[in-house]
Amino acid sequence: MDKDYYYELKYVYGNTMSIIKFNADVTTTELAYRLRDFLASCSWSDKVIRKIIKGV
């Protein structure tokens, strides 16, 4: 991963923190899957994620 070319998604709630970093050289489909994984790690329900991000 290029240290200067990546996405970093971060969620903080009290003592809970979820961080996901990945190379920014991704397709829109790959980006959707990464976002889905991030939201799931932040305790979003699968039903809500599927409603927001179609096809993942």
C-alpha positions in Angstrom: 0.0 0.0 0.0 1.3 3.4 -1.0 1.7 5.3 2.3 0.4 8.5 0.8 -2.4 7.1 -1.3 -5.1 5.3 0.8 -8.5 5.7 2.3 -8.9 5.7 6.1 -12.3 5.3 7.6 -12.5 5.8 11.4 -15.3 5.4 13.9 -15.0 6.5 17.5 -17.6 6.1 20.2 -16.4 6.4 23.8 -13.8 3.7 24.3 -14.7 2.0 21.0 -12.7 2.6 17.8 -12.8 1.0 14.4 -10.3 2.0 11.7 -9.9 0.6 8.3 -7.2 1.6 5.8 -6.9 0.4 2.3 -5.2 1.4 -1.0 -7.1 4.2 -2.8 -6.5 2.5 -6.1 -9.8 0.7 -6.1 -12.9 0.3 -8.3 -16.2 1.6 -7.2 -17.3 -2.0 -6.5 -14.3 -2.6 -4.3 -14.9 0.7 -2.5 -18.6 -0.3 -1.9 -17.4 -3.6 -0.3 -14.9 -1.8 1.9 -17.5 0.6 3.0 -19.9 -2.3 3.8 -17.2 -4.0 5.9 -16.5 -0.7 7.7 -20.1 -0.1 8.5 -20.6 -3.6 9.7 -17.6 -3.2 12.0 -19.4 -0.1 13.5 -22.4 -2.3 14.3 -24.6 -1.2 11.5 -27.1 -3.9 10.6 -26.8 -5.8 7.4 -30.3 -4.8 6.4 -29.5 -1.0 6.7 -26.2 -1.5 4.9 -27.9 -3.3 2.0 -30.5 -0.5 1.8 -27.9 2.2 1.5 -25.3 0.3 -0.7 -27.2 -1.5 -3.4 -25.7 -4.8 -4.6 -23.2 -5.6 -1.8 
